[in-house]
Amino acid sequence: MKANQSKKEFILALPQDLPAKEVVAKGKAAHLKFTATYVYTVRRKAKLRASRPGIAKARPTATDEQRAAFRSAAAELGIGEALALLNSDAAVLAFYRKAGA
């Protein structure tokens, strides 16, 4: 066992297929006290964390040219219609993001 290693780190360093009773016995030999229930809890939480999707990568920001083209298109459409179009697109994107989560 490493110096200052937590119970959680100790448990996660052992093979996942090692029975909880054996993990508890190895912990006891390393002067750590925990139960088999704690082993199950730590492993379950670690598995949940691993299954979560990572943080989304930042999207590149729009260039000045792209912003000017957007403003031009919005002016041609009319601000009211452009806003309505953007709001409907945002609602559709939010729906798909929520459905995919």
Secondary structure by P-SEA (a helix, b strand, c coil): ccccccaaaaaaaccccccaaaaaaaaaaacccccaaaaaaaaaaaaaaaaccccccccccccaaaaaaaaaaaaaacaaaaaaaaaaaaaaaaaaaaaac
